[in-house]
């Protein structure tokens, strides 16, 4: 145990002398209340400590004690459905014990020590085990089978393994290590949050993470194991987009990190998720969700730790072979916490006051995502997808956090305040957004959805780009200067924007759209475009084409339930053809 004395207190930063024997990133307990902190800088015997709680009342000469271990998370049964703060203290447990306001110095264990879990062994006496091998399983809830694994830094021979009901800290067996020493096996393991959990091999991401959000799946898809950022100004819908991803993405588990979020937004999450029905299982969405709630009024230092806590928990479930999505809202507030601590450490500031290591810290977070072959026997595959919201001040995406993020991630969903003001949600700007996974995922969509998928989505992007170019001409010389074909392009682009890209998160039929329905909707729009072009070539008037009654049917197509869309869309398609034939016949008679 290393003991030191406080020399200086500056907000969440405490400087202590007499800490020569301590290590960088060790957890320490500060003052009489034993406030939790972490050593972030060492100079000789002087340690700079970021304290994860309010430091009011601390003074020069107060005691600082090192725990001799880095900041770590507890990994085991009981993580799911739980709500933790940035350093993995269980908020519901603390609320039940201490009331609505957090008391300084509370150090509650993350996992419930009283609850019993039924463990079923998958190994036998005398069997050799290596890092990542599965000792056995615990049915954590109706949705997730929790696999109890050999820690990544352990291996040996099993000399005892029992079936039965155990607490997370009970001994369920014993492991004989290669050096002959014995170690107890429990349902729980610990892992330092700033160290990525190892894996056997990283794989290229070739499967899409299906979200049910049309602008994302069709135009700017993300792969399982991929990275994405959602930058946008205040009020552009970042949080709703992330809530939709958490609710509808086809992943096994979701880790939602509210990093510096407003308290009322986290309250919405805490209230909504338990009541939402998971479309995959029919159970509560919380059964496959872990929430990290670190609101903007909580200590700034804990905000910096929260995204590491979240991604370490996600890596643990990835190592079981699950597909996990980490959703961080927002990395801008995490970067602001970095900037504040950097300023108190008197480090040389970089652009806009952010520390020079901002980009490398962001990269360390996003690079922990990926599709991997996990440690352990067999070819167990897991995927971890990382999606971070960015809140640039004033919506200026040229600021350092957004630019540093864009150099790292492969998907950019740029939210546009002008679209949000026009009530176009999700307000993803189709002209500035991009996905570098489109080409890689093309073969999957072709094989599993439709051979026309890539043709339709590529054509939609092309039409939207052509519309932007034509709108410049319209501003200069007016709509009448355009040819009939160009007028039709604008009409089709408007249909793509309003009938396909706009999606209502609050209606049952439109909140989620399957890939099959998305493809069918694009087919309808482009069938109208092709039939309209055929009518123009036969002499039909463009005004009559644009005012066809079937236009309204195309607009209402997104409200057709999933179970009925095939029949309804086929009827609309026949109507489009019939209307076009009528116009062509009328034009020929006039000639």
C-alpha positions in Angstrom: 0.0 0.0 0.0 1.4 3.4 -1.0 0.3 6.4 1.1 0.9 10.1 0.2 -0.3 13.6 1.2 -2.2 16.1 -0.8 -0.1 19.0 -2.0 -2.7 20.8 -4.2 -6.4 20.7 -5.1 -7.6 22.2 -8.4 -11.2 21.2 -9.1 -11.2 17.4 -10.0 -7.4 17.4 -10.1 -5.5 16.5 -6.9 -1.6 16.6 -6.7 -0.1 14.3 -4.0 3.5 13.9 -2.7 5.0 10.6 -1.5 3.6 8.5 -4.3 6.9 7.3 -5.9 6.0 3.6 -5.5 2.6 4.0 -7.1 2.0 3.3 -10.8 0.4 5.3 -13.6 -3.4 4.7 -13.8 -3.5 3.2 -10.3 -6.8 3.7 -8.5 -6.4 5.8 -5.3 -8.7 6.7 -2.4 -8.4 10.4 -1.5 -9.2 12.1 1.9 -11.2 11.0 4.8 -14.2 10.2 2.6 -12.0 7.9 0.5 -13.0 9.5 -2.8 -12.2 7.4 -5.8 -9.5 8.7 -8.2 -7.0 7.6 -10.8 -3.3 8.6 -11.2 -2.9 10.2 -14.7 0.6 11.7 -14.4 3.8 11.0 -12.4 6.8 13.3 -11.7 9.2 11.7 -9.3 7.2 11.1 -6.1 4.5 13.5 -7.1 1.3 12.1 -8.6 -1.5 14.0 -10.4 -4.8 12.4 -9.7 -8.2 12.9 -11.4 -10.9 12.4 -8.8 -14.2 10.9 -10.0 -16.2 12.8 -7.3 -16.7 16.3 -6.0 -13.5 17.4 -4.3 -15.0 20.1 -2.1 -13.6 19.9 1.5 -10.2 18.3 0.5 -7.2 20.2 1.8 -3.4 20.2 1.9 -2.0 17.3 3.9 -5.0 15.0 3.5 -4.2 11.3 3.0 -4.0 9.6 -0.4 -3.9 5.8 -0.5 -3.1 3.8 -3.7 -5.1 0.6 -4.2 -2.2 -0.9 -6.2 -4.3 -1.7 -9.3 -5.6 0.2 -12.3 -9.2 1.2 -12.8 -11.0 -2.0 -13.7 -14.6 -3.3 -14.3 -16.3 -6.3 -12.9 -17.4 -8.7 -15.6 -19.9 -11.4 -14.9 -23.6 -12.3 -14.6 -25.7 -9.3 -13.6 -24.3 -6.8 -16.1 -27.4 -6.9 -18.3 -30.4 -4.7 -17.5 -28.2 -2.8 -15.1 -27.5 1.0 -15.0 -24.0 2.1 -14.0 -22.3 5.4 -13.6 -19.0 6.2 -15.5 -16.9 4.1 -13.1 -19.3 1.2 -13.0 -21.1 1.9 -9.7 -24.7 0.5 -9.8 -27.0 3.5 -9.7 -30.2 1.6 -8.9 -28.5 -0.1 -5.9 -27.1 3.2 -4.6 -30.5 4.8 -5.0 -32.2 2.1 -3.0 -29.5 2.4 -0.2 -28.7 6.1 -0.1 -31.6 7.9 -1.8 -31.8 10.1 -4.9 -28.6 12.1 -4.3 -25.2 10.4 -4.5 -23.1 10.6 -1.4 -19.4 11.1 -1.8 -17.1 8.2 -1.1 -19.7 5.4 -1.9 -17.9 2.4 -3.3 -20.6 -0.1 -4.1 -19.6 -3.3 -6.0 -20.8 -3.3 -9.6 -22.3 -6.8 -9.5 -24.9 -7.9 -7.0 -23.2 -10.0 -4.3 -26.4 -11.4 -2.9 -28.0 -12.9 -6.1 -27.6 -16.6 -6.9 -26.9 -17.8 -10.4 -27.1 -21.4 -11.7 -23.8 -22.5 -13.2 -23.7 -25.4 -15.7 -20.1 -26.6 -16.4 -18.9 -27.2 -19.9 -15.5 -28.7 -18.8 -14.5 -31.7 -16.7 -11.9 -32.5 -14.0 -8.4 -32.7 -15.4 -9.1 -30.8 -18.6 -6.6 -28.3 -19.9 -8.0 -24.8 -20.6 -6.5 -21.9 -22.4 -7.3 -18.1 -22.4 -10.9 -17.6 -23.6 -12.1 -21.2 -23.2 -15.6 -21.5 -21.8 -15.8 -23.0 -18.3 -19.6 -23.2 -18.5 -22.7 -21.1 -18.8 -25.2 -19.1 -16.7 -28.7 -18.3 -18.1 -28.6 -14.6 -17.2 -32.1 -13.9 -18.5 -34.6 -15.1 -21.1 -32.5 -13.6 -24.0 -28.8 -14.0 -23.2 -26.8 -17.1 -22.2 -23.9 -15.8 -20.2 -20.6 -17.7 -20.9 -18.1 -18.0 -18.1 -14.7 -17.8 -19.7 -11.1 -18.3 -18.7 -9.6 -14.8 -18.4 -7.4 -13.8 -21.3 -4.3 -13.9 -19.1 -4.9 -17.3 -17.5 -4.5 -21.0 -18.5 -3.9 -24.3 -16.7 -5.6 -27.6 -15.7 -9.1 -27.8 -14.0 -8.8 -29.6 -10.7 -12.3 -28.8 -9.5 -15.5 -27.5 -11.2 -19.0 -27.7 -9.6 -22.6 -27.3 -10.9 -25.1 -25.4 -8.7 -26.3 -22.0 -7.5 -23.5 -19.6 -6.7 -22.9 -15.9 -5.9 -20.6 -14.1 -8.4 -17.7 -14.3 -5.8 -18.2 -17.9 -4.7 -15.7 -20.5 -5.7 -17.1 -22.7 -8.5 -13.9 -24.6 -9.0 -10.1 -24.5 -9.0 -7.5 -24.0 -11.7 -3.9 -25.3 -11.5 -1.7 -22.8 -13.2 1.5 -23.8 -15.2 3.7 -22.8 -12.3 1.9 -25.3 -10.0 -0.1 -22.7 -8.0 -3.8 -23.0 -7.4 -6.4 -20.3 -8.3 -10.1 -20.1 -7.5 -12.5 -20.0 -10.4 -15.5 -17.6 -9.8 -18.3 -16.4 -12.0 -16.7 -13.0 -12.1 -13.5 -11.6 -13.6 -11.9 -8.1 -13.6 -10.3 -6.3 -16.5 -8.6 -2.8 -16.6 -10.7 -0.4 -18.7 -7.8 1.2 -20.6 -6.5 -2.1 -21.9 -8.2 -3.6 -24.9 -9.2 -7.3 -24.4 -7.1 -9.5 -26.7 -8.5 -11.7 -29.5 -7.0 -14.3 -31.9 -7.6 -12.6 -35.2 -9.3 -9.5 -36.6 -11.6 -10.2 -39.6 -12.8 -7.8 -42.4 -16.4 -6.6 -41.7 -18.5 -8.1 -44.5 -22.0 -8.3 -42.9 -24.2 -5.2 -42.5 -25.6 -4.1 -39.2 -29.2 -3.8 -40.2 -30.9 -0.9 -38.4 -34.3 -0.6 -40.1 -33.5 3.1 -40.8 -33.9 3.6 -44.5 -31.3 6.4 -45.0 -28.7 4.3 -43.2 -29.4 0.8 -44.5 -30.0 1.9 -48.2 -27.6 4.8 -48.7 -24.9 4.8 -45.9 -24.8 1.3 -44.3 -22.5 0.3 -41.4 -21.0 -3.2 -41.1 -21.0 -5.3 -38.0 -17.7 -4.5 -36.4 -17.6 -1.1 -38.1 -17.3 2.4 -36.8 -19.6 5.4 -37.4 -20.0 9.0 -36.2 -23.2 11.1 -36.1 -22.2 14.8 -35.9 -24.9 17.4 -35.8 -25.9 20.7 -34.2 -28.3 21.1 -31.3 -31.8 19.9 -32.2 -30.9 18.0 -35.3 -31.9 14.6 -33.9 -28.6 12.9 -32.8 -30.1 11.3 -29.7 -33.2 10.0 -31.5 -31.0 8.5 -34.2 -29.0 6.7 -31.6 -32.1 5.6 -29.7 -33.4 4.1 -33.0 -30.1 2.3 -33.5 -30.2 0.9 -30.0 -33.8 -0.3 -30.4 -33.7 -1.8 -33.9 -30.2 -2.8 -34.8 -29.8 -6.6 -35.4 -27.1 -7.0 -32.7 -27.3 -9.4 -29.7 -26.5 -6.7 -27.1 -26.3 -2.9 -26.8 -24.1 -0.9 -24.5 -25.5 2.7 -24.4 -23.1 5.3 -22.9 -24.7 8.6 -21.9 -21.4 10.5 -21.7 -22.1 14.0 -20.4 -25.7 13.8 -21.6 -28.5 16.0 -20.3 -30.2 14.4 -17.4 -33.7 14.5 -18.9 -32.5 12.7 -22.0 -31.0 9.9 -19.9 -34.3 9.8 -18.0 -36.1 9.2 -21.3 -33.8 6.2 -22.0 -34.3 4.8 -18.5 -38.0 5.0 -18.8 -38.4 3.9 -22.5 -36.1 0.9 -22.8 -37.7 -1.3 -20.1 -41.1 -0.7 -21.7 -40.0 -1.3 -25.3 -40.6 -4.7 -26.7 -37.5 -6.2 -28.4 -38.6 -7.1 -32.0 -36.1 -10.0 -32.0 -37.3 -11.7 -28.8 -40.6 -10.1 -27.8 -39.1 -9.4 -24.4 -38.2 -6.1 -22.8 -35.4 -4.3 -24.7 -33.5 -3.9 -21.4 -32.8 -7.6 -21.2 -30.1 -7.2 -23.8 -28.9 -3.7 -22.8 -26.3 -2.2 -20.5 -26.6 1.5 -19.7 -23.8 3.7 -18.6 -25.3 7.0 -17.3 -22.9 9.8 -16.8 -24.9 13.0 -17.0 -23.5 16.5 -17.5 -23.9 17.4 -13.8 -21.7 14.5 -12.7 -18.0 15.0 -12.0 -16.1 15.7 -15.2 -13.4 13.1 -14.6 -15.8 10.2 -14.5 -17.1 11.3 -17.9 -13.6 10.7 -19.3 -13.6 7.2 -17.9 -17.2 6.3 -18.9 -16.5 5.4 -22.6 -13.7 3.1 -21.5 -16.0 1.4 -19.0 -18.6 0.9 -21.7 -16.4 -0.5 -24.4 -14.7 -2.9 -22.0 -18.1 -4.4 -21.0 -18.9 -4.6 -24.7 -15.6 -6.4 -25.5 -16.4 -9.0 -22.7 -19.7 -9.9 -24.5 -17.9 -9.8 -27.9 -15.5 -12.5 -26.5 -18.5 -14.8 -25.9 -19.2 -14.7 -29.6 -22.0 -12.1 -29.6 -22.5 -9.1 -31.8 -22.4 -5.9 -29.7 -23.1 -2.3 -30.5 -21.6 0.5 -28.4 -23.4 3.8 -28.7 -21.6 6.8 -27.2 -23.6 10.0 -26.8 -21.5 12.1 -27.0 -17.8 12.0 -27.6 -17.7 15.8 -27.8 -18.5 16.0 -24.1 -15.9 13.3 -23.4 -13.3 15.4 -25.3 -14.4 18.5 -23.3 -13.6 16.5 -20.1 -10.2 15.7 -21.6 -9.6 19.4 -22.4 -10.5 20.4 -18.8 -8.2 17.8 -17.2 -5.4 18.8 -19.7 -5.8 22.4 -18.8 -5.6 21.7 -15.1 -2.4 19.6 -15.7 -1.0 22.7 -17.5 -0.2 20.8 -20.6 0.5 22.6 -23.9 -2.9 23.1 -25.6 -3.6 22.1 -29.2 -6.3 23.4 -31.5 -9.1 25.2 -29.7 -7.6 24.2 -26.3 -8.0 20.4 -26.8 -4.9 18.4 -25.8 -2.4 17.4 -28.5 -3.3 13.7 -27.9 -7.0 14.1 -28.7 -6.8 12.2 -32.0 -4.8 9.3 -30.5 -7.3 8.9 -27.6 -10.2 8.9 -30.1 -8.4 6.3 -32.2 -7.8 4.1 -29.1 -11.5 4.1 -28.5 -12.7 3.4 -32.1 -10.0 0.9 -32.9 -11.3 -1.4 -30.1 -14.3 -2.0 -32.5 -14.1 -4.8 -35.1 -15.2 -8.3 -36.1 -12.8 -10.9 -34.5 -12.2 -14.5 -34.0 -12.2 -14.7 -30.2 -9.7 -16.4 -27.9 -10.6 -20.0 -26.9 -11.5 -23.2 -28.7 -13.3 -23.3 -32.0 -13.8 -20.5 -34.4 -16.0 -18.3 -32.2 -16.7 -15.0 -34.0 -17.7 -11.8 -32.2 -18.3 -8.3 -33.5 -18.2 -4.9 -31.7 -19.6 -1.9 -33.6 -18.8 1.6 -32.3 -21.1 4.5 -33.0 -20.3 7.9 -31.5 -22.4 11.1 -31.6 -20.4 14.4 -32.0 -21.9 17.7 -30.9 -19.8 20.4 -32.7 -20.4 23.9 -31.3 -22.7 25.8 -33.6 -22.9 22.9 -35.9 -19.4 23.6 -37.3 -18.0 20.2 -38.4 -14.6 21.7 -39.1 -13.9 21.8 -35.3 -11.2 19.4 -34.0 -13.3 16.6 -32.4 -15.4 16.1 -35.6 -12.4 16.2 -37.9 -10.3 13.9 -35.7 -13.3 11.5 -35.6 -13.8 11.6 -39.4 -10.1 10.5 -39.9 -10.8 7.4 -37.9 -14.3 6.1 -38.6 -15.6 4.8 -41.9 -19.2 6.0 -41.8 -20.3 9.6 -41.6 -24.0 10.3 -41.0 -24.0 14.1 -41.2 -27.0 15.7 -39.6 -28.2 18.9 -41.1 -30.0 21.6 -39.0 -31.8 23.0 -42.2 -33.4 19.5 -42.7 -34.3 19.4 -39.1 -36.0 22.8 -39.3 -38.0 21.5 -42.2 -39.1 18.6 -40.0 -37.2 16.1 -42.3 -36.1 13.3 -39.9 -33.8 11.6 -39.6 -32.0 14.8 -40.8 -29.1 12.9 -42.5 -27.7 15.0 -45.3 -27.4 12.8 -48.3 -25.0 15.1 -50.1 -22.4 15.2 -47.3 -22.7 11.8 -45.7 -20.8 8.7 -46.8 -20.1 5.1 -46.0 -16.8 3.4 -46.9 -18.5 0.0 -46.4 -20.9 0.2 -49.4 -18.7 -1.7 -51.8 -17.7 -4.3 -49.3 -21.3 -5.0 -48.3 -22.6 -5.1 -51.9 -22.3 -8.8 -52.4 -24.2 -9.5 -49.1 -27.1 -7.3 -50.1 -27.2 -8.9 -53.6 -27.3 -12.4 -52.2 -29.6 -11.8 -49.2 -32.0 -9.0 -50.3 -32.2 -8.5 -54.1 -29.9 -8.4 -57.1 -31.4 -5.0 -57.8 -30.4 -3.6 -54.3 -27.1 -2.0 -55.4 -28.7 -0.7 -58.6 -31.6 1.0 -56.8 -29.5 2.5 -54.0 -26.8 3.8 -56.4 -29.5 5.3 -58.6 -31.1 7.0 -55.6 -27.8 8.7 -54.7 -27.3 9.7 -58.3 -30.8 11.2 -58.6 -30.3 13.2 -55.4 -27.0 14.6 -56.6 -28.6 15.5 -60.0 -31.4 17.3 -58.1 -28.9 19.4 -56.2 -27.3 20.5 -59.5 -30.7 21.2 -61.1 -31.8 23.3 -58.2 -28.9 25.6 -58.8 -30.3 26.2 -62.4 -33.8 26.7 -61.1 -32.6 29.4 -58.7 -31.0 31.2 -61.6 -33.5 30.9 -64.5 -36.6 29.3 -63.0 -38.4 26.0 -63.3 -39.8 26.7 -66.8 -36.2 26.6 -68.3 -35.9 22.9 -67.5 -36.7 20.1 -70.0 -39.5 17.7 -69.3 -37.0 14.9 -68.3 -35.2 17.2 -65.9 -38.6 18.2 -64.3 -39.3 14.4 -63.9 -35.9 14.0 -62.2 -36.8 16.7 -59.7 -40.2 15.0 -59.1 -38.5 11.6 -58.5 -35.9 13.2 -56.2 -38.7 14.7 -54.2 -40.3 11.3 -53.9 -37.0 9.8 -52.7 -36.6 12.5 -50.1 -40.1 12.7 -48.8 -41.4 9.2 -49.3 -38.3 7.2 -48.7 -35.7 9.1 -46.7 -38.1 10.7 -44.2 -39.0 8.2 -41.5 -41.1 8.7 -38.4 -39.5 7.2 -35.3 -42.8 7.5 -33.3 -45.2 5.4 -35.5 -45.3 1.6 -35.3 -45.3 1.0 -39.1 -42.6 3.5 -40.0 -40.2 3.3 -37.1 -38.6 0.2 -38.6 -38.4 -0.9 -42.2 -37.1 -4.3 -43.3 -34.6 -4.5 -46.1 -37.2 -6.3 -48.3 -39.7 -3.4 -47.9 -36.9 -0.8 -48.4 -36.0 -2.4 -51.7 -39.7 -2.6 -52.8 -40.2 1.1 -51.9 -37.2 2.1 -54.2 -38.6 -0.2 -56.9 -41.9 1.6 -56.7 -40.3 5.0 -57.0 -38.1 4.0 -59.9 -40.9 2.2 -61.7 -42.7 5.6 -61.5 -39.6 7.3 -62.9 -39.3 4.8 -65.8 -43.0 4.9 -66.7 -42.9 8.7 -66.5 -40.0 8.8 -68.9 -41.8 6.4 -71.3 -44.8 8.7 -71.2 -42.7 11.8 -71.9 -41.1 10.1 -74.9 -44.6 9.4 -76.2 -45.5 13.0 -76.0 -47.3 13.1 -72.6 -47.4 16.4 -70.7 -45.0 16.6 -67.7 -47.5 18.5 -65.6 -50.0 15.7 -66.0 -47.3 13.1 -65.1 -46.3 15.0 -61.9 -50.0 15.4 -60.9 -50.9 11.7 -61.2 -53.2 10.5 -58.4 -50.9 7.5 -57.8 -48.3 9.9 -56.4 -50.2 9.9 -53.1 -50.2 6.1 -53.1 -46.4 6.1 -53.4 -46.2 8.6 -50.5 -48.4 6.4 -48.3 -46.5 3.2 -49.1 -44.2 3.5 -46.1 -47.2 3.3 -43.8 -48.2 -0.1 -45.1 -47.5 -2.8 -42.4 -44.7 -5.3 -43.1 -47.0 -8.2 -43.5 -49.1 -6.5 -46.2 -46.6 -4.5 -48.3 -45.9 -7.1 -51.1 -49.6 -7.2 -52.2 -50.1 -3.4 -51.7 -47.0 -2.4 -53.6 -47.9 -4.7 -56.5 -51.3 -3.0 -56.7 -49.6 0.5 -56.7 -47.2 -0.7 -59.4 -50.1 -1.8 -61.6 -51.7 1.6 -61.1 -48.6 3.4 -62.1 -48.4 1.4 -65.4 -52.1 1.9 -66.0 -51.9 5.7 -65.5 -48.8 5.9 -67.8 -50.6 3.9 -70.5 -53.6 6.2 -70.2 -51.4 9.3 -70.6 -49.6 7.8 -73.6 -52.9 6.9 -75.2 -54.3 10.4 -74.7 -51.1 12.0 -76.1 -51.3 9.8 -79.2 -54.9 10.7 -79.8 -54.1 14.4 -79.5 -51.4 14.0 -82.1 
